[in-house]
Amino acid sequence: MTSFWHRVRPLVFPALLLLAFELYARRAAALGSDALAPPSAALRAFGAAALDGSLWQATAFTLGTAAAGLLLGAVLGIALGMVLGLSQRAAQWSLLTVEALRPVPSVALIPLAMLGFGFGVRMELAIVAFATFWPVLVLVQAAVRQVEPRLLEVSRALGLSARERAWKIVLPAIVPRLFVALRLGVAVALVVAVTVEIAANPNGMGYAMMIAQQSFDPALMLAWLGWIGVVGFAVNAAMLRLQRKVAERMGVPA
């Protein structure tokens, strides 16, 4: 019984919130408001979208574009972050450029990306890659600087090349912090992908939510909003599980 309560307890507060929102939305509907829909109506709209396939098509587009943008941004961020972390001179030379470009909001690049790539996957991918590049770069650079200096001294004494030093010494040492950077990148990628779809790209979950809003269908809009939250939670949980498995295989603390 105690084990069952420990599993159920985290669900109590969200259930109470849903119940309160259900009652409030029903009351608002009874008073003639069509701006809100109860969760029960959103659940029915979700089922309809799942059955007609629109849910899975939009989800696949958003996740695919976010994953591709994250992969591009993370690879570049990890590579450059390791270079800047290992080389104090390179870090000093690039400081002004990094600090000038890093605060630029990714959504501010939408007009420029539209001119360069038009509507569609490439435009969204470029913006997601830009948004995920900076947090990965900064966190990886900080993680590399915290690597035990004696490990680097041993690698130099063994005559390891810069590439061997990065793969055999630095990368295993920063695995836990690297996954923190990747988890942050995953969250940023999903948020930016949905934002771009709401603002400019006629594809994906963000666009589907906008169509529901413009069609005065609050139940479907709420269904999409809830589904985006579920997808984000599932992706983060998958990253945590992957982090534990990789850390176990490499013999480092997660």
N, C-alpha and C positions, 0 to 999 in steps of 0.2 A: 504494500500500500504506500509506504514511504517513497519507494522508487517511482511509483506511478505519479505521486504528487510532485516529485522533483521534476519529472518530465513535463507535466501539465502546467505547472506554476508559471513558466514564462509566457504561456498563451492566455492567461487570465486577463491581463490588462488590455492586450489588443482586442480580445473578445468583448470586453466591456466598452471599449471605444467604438467598435463596430455596432454594438447594440444601441449605444447612445446616438450614433450618427443615423442609424436606421430609423429610430423613433423621431429624430429631428427632421429628417428628410421627408418622412411620411406626413408629418404635421405641416411642413412647408408645402407639400403637394396638395394637401387638403385645403390650404389657404389660397391655392391658385398659382403657386410659384412653379415654374418649369425650369429653373436654373439648377436644381439639385435632383439627384436620383438616389434612392435608398440602395444599400449594398446588395439587397436581394435582387433588385432590377439589374444592377451591374453584373451580378453573377449570371443572370439569364442572358444578358447581352454577350458576356464572355463565352458562354456555351455556344451561342449562335455563331460567333466569329470563329470559334475553334472548329465547328462543324463545316462551315463553308470554306475553310482553308485560309482565309485572309489573315488570321492570327499567326499562323506558322510561316506564311510567306513574308509578312512584314518583320517578324522576329528574326527569321533567317537573314534577311537583308541587313538589318541593324547590327546583329551580332557578327556577321561576316565582315562588314565594313569596319566596325569597331576593332575586331581582332586583327585585320590587316593593317589598319592604321597604328594600332598598339605595337604590332610586331615591328613595323618600320621605325616608329619612334623609339621603341625600347632598344632595338639593336644599335641604332645610332647613339642613343643616350648612354648605353652601357659602354660602348667602344670609346666615345669621347670622354665619358666620366672617368674611365680607368686611365686614359692618357693624362687628363688634367690632375687626377689624384696622385699619379706617380711622378709627374713633372711639375715642380713648383714654378719653373720658368714659363711653361706653357699656360699654367693657370693664371699667372700674372698678366701675360699678353692677352689672354682671352677674357679677362675679368670685365672690362668695359662692355665688350660685345654681348656677353652673357647677361649682364645686369641690365642692359638696354633692351634686349629682345625678350627676356624672360617674363617681364610684367605685361607684355602685349596680350590682351584678351584674345583667345582663339577665335571667338565669334566675330571679332573685328576684321578677320581675314576673309570672311565670307564673300564680300564684293570682289576682292582681289582673286580669290580662288575661282569664283564664277567666271571672271574674265579669262582666266588661264585655262580652266578645265571644263567650263560649262556646268550644266546640271548633271547629277548622277554620282556614280561611285567614286570617280577620281577626285572630284571636288571634296566630297565628305572625307575620303581617306586622307587627303593632304592636310585638312584641318585637324583631324584626330591625331595624325602623326605629329603635327606641330605642338598640339596641346600636351601629348604624353611625353614628348622628348624632354621637356625642361625638368619636370619633377624627377624623372629617372636619372637625368644627367646630374642634378644637384645631389640626390641621395647617394648615387654610386660614387661620385667624387668624394663626398664626406666619408663614406664607408671605406674607400681605399686609403684615405689619409689616416684612418684609425687602425689599419693593419699593423701588427706588431713589427716594429722596425728590425728586430733581430731576424725575423723570417726573411726580410728582404736582404739583409746582410749575408745570411747563409746562402741565399740564391745567387748572390753575386760571387761569393766565395766558390760556389760549385760551378761557376762559369755558365749559368743559364742565360739564354738569350732573352730579350725583352718579351718575345712571344711566349716562351716557355715559362718565364716568371709570371706572366699574366694568367696563364692557364693552370699552372701547377701550384702556385703560391697564392696569388691575389684572389682569383676567382673563388676557390674553396673557402678562403677566409671571410669573404663578404657574402656568402650565400644567405644567411638569415636576413641581413639588411637589404640584399638584392631583392628578396621576395617581398619585403615591405615596400620597396620602390615599385615592383611589378603590381602588387595589390592596389597601390595608389593609382598606378597607371591604368589598371583595369577600370576602376571607378571613374576616372577622368574620361577614358575613352567612351564609356557607355553614356555618360552625361553629355559629352560634346556631340556624339553621334546623334542622340535624340534631339538635342538643341538645333543642330544643323538641319535635321529633317523637319522640325517645326518651322524654322525660319526660311529655308530655301530649297531643300531637296524633296521632290515629290515621290518619296519612297520611304519605307520603313515604318517603325512604330510611332515615331514623332509625327510623321505626316498623317498616319491613320488617326491619331488622337486629334490632330487639327481638323481633319475632315469630319470627325464626329462632333466637334465643337461647332463647326460651321453649319452642320446639318441639324443643330439644336437637338442633339441626342446625348443628354448628360449621362445616361446609363452606360452607353458604349464608351464615352470619354472616360468615365470613372473606371470602367473595366480595363481600358488600356493603361491608365495611370497605375492601377493596382498590379497589372501584369508586368509593367516595367520595373516596379519595385521587387516583385518576385524574381524576375530574371536577374536583377542586380544582386539580390541576396544569394541566389544559386551560384552565380559566377564567383562571388567572393568566397563562398563555402568551398567551391571546387579549387580555388587558388590556395586556400588554407590546407586542404587535403594534399594537394600537390607539393606544397612547401614541406609538410611533415614527411612525405615519402622521399623527396629528394634529400632532405636533411638526414634521414635515417640511412639512406644509401651511402651518403658521403661521410657519415659518422660525425656530423656537427650538430650542435643544439639548434632546435627549430625556433 
